[in-house]
Structures are given as C-alpha cells and as structure tokens.
Amino acid sequence: MKSLTPNDLKWLEQTLAKLQHDVTIVYFTEGVACRHCQLERDLLTGLAGLSHKLHLDVYNFTEDRDIADRYGIDKVPGFLLFGKKNYGVKYYGMPSDFEFRMLMEEIVRVSSGHSGLSSATIAVLQDLSVPIHLQVLTLHTPLLSVGAVQMAHQLAMESDLITPDFPSSW
C-alpha cells in the first residue's frame, strides 16, 4: 500500500471503519504461473493490515485444491469474501480503479450481512426452489461490468441457491 496518497489512505480507513463484523478474504494464488498473484497478494495483505476486522487467509491453488473446490474457486488469482458465512462474493483477477472501489463496498456489505436489495426482491429470492448459476461476462468497460458483478453478489448474498461465476477475468 506504499503508493497510496494520504487521501486514498484516509478514504480506505474511513471505509474500513464501517465494518460491523469480521470479514475474511480467502485468497488463492499460485507460484510461477500466475502473473498478477504476488501483486494482488501484496494489495490484499496491505488492505487486511488496515483493520482488525479484516483478515486474509492465503491458499495455494494447486496444493489446496480441495479448499478451492469447496469455495468454487476455479482460477487464480481468485478470492472470496467471507463474513458470518460464505455469501458467494468472489473475484478473479486484480481489482483496480472502479473494481477496487466496488470491492471496498462489497467488503462493507459482507461485514453487515445485508445485501442492500429491496424487500420485494428479497421476497422473490426466498421463493426460489432450484439453483441458479449466474455467469457474469465482464467487459473492459468498467462501469457496465461493475454493476453486473455487484448485482450478482447481492443476489448471492440473499439466496444460497444463486451462485455467481465470472468466466473472464477483469
């Protein structure tokens, strides 16, 4: 987190001060084959160091394959946000720019345990009886991708039957 400006650091600290409950970032990395893994690990380590309510668990994707499978992580770098439970909020690739701001919002949301969806939407989701696998194809147009990813995460937070997946990295 060396390259952060004082304003960036202040914003991060203010955002992390909103955490209500602990959040664990469960991160999967690989050695040589993963081009961005060390950079992302450094980012997540620095982020976790800014709040006692934010924790980082690091696993090797190859050596800890059973754990990756349990969490539905199928590529690296990949991580999920785990609050009081696994809400299905996961990321692939290095979150930057708009994605990083959304990641911070997602951390706060997972900490609260509330998706932010309307009560009408939550009621519809409670009536689900079959699993739904959402495949969110992300684009190089961050504003469009960010909203789609955020919505998929919010839906997954409200229903264990919804599993978001992101076939392409951002």
C-alpha positions as a Markdown table, in Angstrom:
| # | Residue | x | y | z |
|---|---|---|---|---|
| 1 | Met | 0.0 | 0.0 | 0.0 |
| 2 | Lys | 3.1 | 2.1 | -0.4 |
| 3 | Ser | 1.8 | 4.0 | -3.5 |
| 4 | Leu | -1.3 | 5.4 | -1.8 |
| 5 | Thr | -1.8 | 9.1 | -1.4 |
| 6 | Pro | -2.8 | 10.4 | 2.0 |
| 7 | Asn | -6.3 | 11.0 | 0.6 |
| 8 | Asp | -6.5 | 7.4 | -0.6 |
| 9 | Leu | -5.4 | 6.1 | 2.7 |
| 10 | Lys | -7.9 | 8.3 | 4.6 |
| 11 | Trp | -10.7 | 7.0 | 2.3 |
| 12 | Leu | -9.7 | 3.4 | 2.9 |
| 13 | Glu | -9.6 | 3.9 | 6.7 |
| 14 | Gln | -13.0 | 5.6 | 6.7 |
| 15 | Thr | -14.4 | 2.8 | 4.6 |
| 16 | Leu | -13.0 | 0.1 | 6.8 |
| 17 | Ala | -14.2 | 1.9 | 9.9 |
| 18 | Lys | -17.8 | 1.0 | 8.7 |
| 19 | Leu | -17.1 | -2.7 | 9.1 |
| 20 | Gln | -19.7 | -4.1 | 11.5 |
| 21 | His | -18.4 | -7.7 | 11.7 |
| 22 | Asp | -15.2 | -9.5 | 10.7 |
| 23 | Val | -14.6 | -10.3 | 7.1 |
| 24 | Thr | -12.1 | -12.8 | 5.9 |
| 25 | Ile | -10.6 | -12.6 | 2.4 |
| 26 | Val | -9.9 | -16.2 | 1.3 |
| 27 | Tyr | -7.2 | -15.8 | -1.3 |
| 28 | Phe | -6.0 | -18.4 | -3.8 |
| 29 | Thr | -2.6 | -18.0 | -5.5 |
| 30 | Glu | -0.1 | -20.0 | -7.5 |
| 31 | Gly | 3.7 | -19.7 | -7.8 |
| 32 | Val | 5.3 | -19.0 | -11.1 |
| 33 | Ala | 2.3 | -19.5 | -13.5 |
| 34 | Cys | 0.3 | -16.6 | -12.0 |
| 35 | Arg | 1.3 | -13.3 | -13.5 |
| 36 | His | -0.5 | -11.0 | -11.0 |
| 37 | Cys | -0.7 | -13.2 | -7.9 |
| 38 | Gln | 2.1 | -11.5 | -5.9 |
| 39 | Leu | 0.9 | -8.0 | -6.7 |
| 40 | Glu | -2.7 | -8.9 | -5.7 |
| 41 | Arg | -1.4 | -10.7 | -2.6 |
| 42 | Asp | 0.5 | -7.6 | -1.6 |
| 43 | Leu | -2.6 | -5.5 | -2.1 |
| 44 | Leu | -4.8 | -7.8 | 0.0 |
| 45 | Thr | -2.2 | -8.1 | 2.7 |
| 46 | Gly | -1.9 | -4.3 | 3.0 |
| 47 | Leu | -5.6 | -4.0 | 3.0 |
| 48 | Ala | -6.0 | -6.5 | 5.8 |
| 49 | Gly | -3.4 | -4.6 | 7.8 |
| 50 | Leu | -5.6 | -1.5 | 7.9 |
| 51 | Ser | -8.4 | -3.1 | 10.0 |
| 52 | His | -8.5 | -5.6 | 12.9 |
| 53 | Lys | -11.9 | -6.7 | 11.4 |
| 54 | Leu | -10.4 | -7.7 | 8.0 |
| 55 | His | -8.4 | -10.9 | 7.8 |
| 56 | Leu | -6.5 | -12.7 | 5.0 |
| 57 | Asp | -6.2 | -16.4 | 4.5 |
| 58 | Val | -3.9 | -17.4 | 1.7 |
| 59 | Tyr | -4.0 | -20.8 | 0.0 |
| 60 | Asn | -2.0 | -22.3 | -2.9 |
| 61 | Phe | -4.5 | -23.1 | -5.7 |
| 62 | Thr | -2.7 | -26.3 | -6.6 |
| 63 | Glu | -1.7 | -27.6 | -3.2 |
| 64 | Asp | -5.0 | -26.7 | -1.5 |
| 65 | Arg | -7.3 | -27.9 | -4.4 |
| 66 | Asp | -9.8 | -29.3 | -2.0 |
| 67 | Ile | -10.3 | -26.0 | -0.3 |
| 68 | Ala | -10.5 | -24.2 | -3.7 |
| 69 | Asp | -13.2 | -26.7 | -4.9 |
| 70 | Arg | -15.2 | -26.2 | -1.7 |
| 71 | Tyr | -15.3 | -22.5 | -2.3 |
| 72 | Gly | -15.9 | -22.7 | -6.0 |
| 73 | Ile | -12.6 | -21.0 | -7.0 |
| 74 | Asp | -11.5 | -22.4 | -10.4 |
| 75 | Lys | -8.8 | -20.0 | -11.5 |
| 76 | Val | -6.1 | -17.7 | -10.0 |
| 77 | Pro | -5.7 | -15.1 | -8.8 |
| 78 | Gly | -9.1 | -15.6 | -7.1 |
| 79 | Phe | -10.6 | -14.8 | -3.7 |
| 80 | Leu | -13.8 | -14.6 | -1.9 |
| 81 | Leu | -15.2 | -12.5 | 0.9 |
| 82 | Phe | -16.4 | -14.5 | 3.9 |
| 83 | Gly | -18.5 | -12.8 | 6.6 |
| 84 | Lys | -20.7 | -14.6 | 9.1 |
| 85 | Lys | -21.0 | -17.1 | 6.2 |
| 86 | Asn | -19.8 | -17.6 | 2.7 |
| 87 | Tyr | -22.2 | -15.3 | 0.7 |
| 88 | Gly | -20.7 | -16.3 | -2.7 |
| 89 | Val | -18.9 | -13.0 | -3.2 |
| 90 | Lys | -15.8 | -13.8 | -5.2 |
| 91 | Tyr | -13.4 | -12.1 | -7.5 |
| 92 | Tyr | -10.9 | -13.1 | -10.2 |
| 93 | Gly | -8.1 | -11.0 | -11.3 |
| 94 | Met | -6.7 | -7.8 | -9.9 |
| 95 | Pro | -9.4 | -5.3 | -8.8 |
| 96 | Ser | -8.3 | -1.8 | -9.9 |
| 97 | Asp | -9.9 | 1.6 | -10.4 |
| 98 | Phe | -13.7 | 1.1 | -10.4 |
| 99 | Glu | -13.4 | -2.5 | -9.4 |
| 100 | Phe | -11.3 | -1.6 | -6.3 |
| 101 | Arg | -14.0 | 0.9 | -5.1 |
| 102 | Met | -16.6 | -1.8 | -5.6 |
| 103 | Leu | -14.5 | -4.3 | -3.7 |
| 104 | Met | -14.4 | -2.0 | -0.8 |
| 105 | Glu | -18.2 | -1.6 | -0.9 |
| 106 | Glu | -18.6 | -5.4 | -1.1 |
| 107 | Ile | -16.3 | -5.8 | 2.0 |
| 108 | Val | -18.6 | -3.4 | 4.0 |
| 109 | Arg | -21.7 | -5.1 | 2.7 |
| 110 | Val | -20.4 | -8.6 | 3.6 |
| 111 | Ser | -19.5 | -7.3 | 7.0 |
| 112 | Ser | -23.0 | -6.1 | 7.6 |
| 113 | Gly | -24.6 | -9.3 | 6.3 |
| 114 | His | -27.1 | -7.2 | 4.3 |
| 115 | Ser | -27.2 | -7.2 | 0.5 |
| 116 | Gly | -28.9 | -3.8 | 0.1 |
| 117 | Leu | -31.6 | -5.3 | -2.2 |
| 118 | Ser | -35.2 | -4.2 | -1.8 |
| 119 | Ser | -37.5 | -6.2 | 0.4 |
| 120 | Ala | -39.6 | -7.1 | -2.7 |
| 121 | Thr | -36.5 | -8.5 | -4.4 |
| 122 | Ile | -35.6 | -10.5 | -1.3 |
| 123 | Ala | -39.1 | -11.9 | -1.1 |
| 124 | Val | -38.9 | -13.2 | -4.7 |
| 125 | Leu | -35.5 | -14.7 | -4.0 |
| 126 | Gln | -36.9 | -16.5 | -0.9 |
| 127 | Asp | -39.3 | -18.3 | -3.2 |
| 128 | Leu | -36.5 | -19.9 | -5.3 |
| 129 | Ser | -36.6 | -23.7 | -5.3 |
| 130 | Val | -33.9 | -24.5 | -7.9 |
| 131 | Pro | -30.2 | -23.5 | -8.1 |
| 132 | Ile | -29.4 | -20.6 | -10.4 |
| 133 | His | -25.9 | -20.3 | -11.8 |
| 134 | Leu | -25.2 | -16.7 | -13.0 |
| 135 | Gln | -22.4 | -16.3 | -15.4 |
| 136 | Val | -21.4 | -12.7 | -15.5 |
| 137 | Leu | -19.2 | -11.9 | -18.5 |
| 138 | Thr | -17.1 | -8.9 | -17.6 |
| 139 | Leu | -16.1 | -6.3 | -20.2 |
| 140 | His | -13.3 | -3.8 | -20.5 |
| 141 | Thr | -16.0 | -1.2 | -19.9 |
| 142 | Pro | -15.7 | -1.0 | -16.1 |
| 143 | Leu | -18.9 | 0.9 | -15.3 |
| 144 | Leu | -21.0 | -1.8 | -17.0 |
| 145 | Ser | -19.1 | -4.7 | -15.5 |
| 146 | Val | -19.1 | -3.3 | -12.0 |
| 147 | Gly | -22.8 | -3.1 | -11.8 |
| 148 | Ala | -23.4 | -6.6 | -13.2 |
| 149 | Val | -20.9 | -8.1 | -10.8 |
| 150 | Gln | -22.3 | -6.1 | -7.8 |
| 151 | Met | -25.8 | -7.3 | -8.6 |
| 152 | Ala | -24.7 | -10.9 | -8.9 |
| 153 | His | -23.1 | -10.7 | -5.5 |
| 154 | Gln | -26.1 | -9.0 | -3.9 |
| 155 | Leu | -28.4 | -11.8 | -5.3 |
| 156 | Ala | -26.0 | -14.5 | -4.0 |
| 157 | Met | -25.9 | -12.9 | -0.5 |
| 158 | Glu | -29.7 | -13.3 | -0.3 |
| 159 | Ser | -30.0 | -16.8 | -1.7 |
| 160 | Asp | -27.8 | -19.9 | -1.2 |
| 161 | Leu | -29.3 | -21.2 | -4.5 |
| 162 | Ile | -27.6 | -18.4 | -6.5 |
| 163 | Thr | -24.0 | -19.0 | -7.5 |
| 164 | Pro | -22.3 | -16.2 | -9.4 |
| 165 | Asp | -19.4 | -17.1 | -11.7 |
| 166 | Phe | -17.1 | -14.9 | -13.7 |
| 167 | Pro | -15.7 | -16.8 | -16.7 |
| 168 | Ser | -13.5 | -13.9 | -17.8 |
| 169 | Ser | -11.1 | -12.1 | -15.5 |
| 170 | Trp | -11.1 | -8.3 | -15.2 |
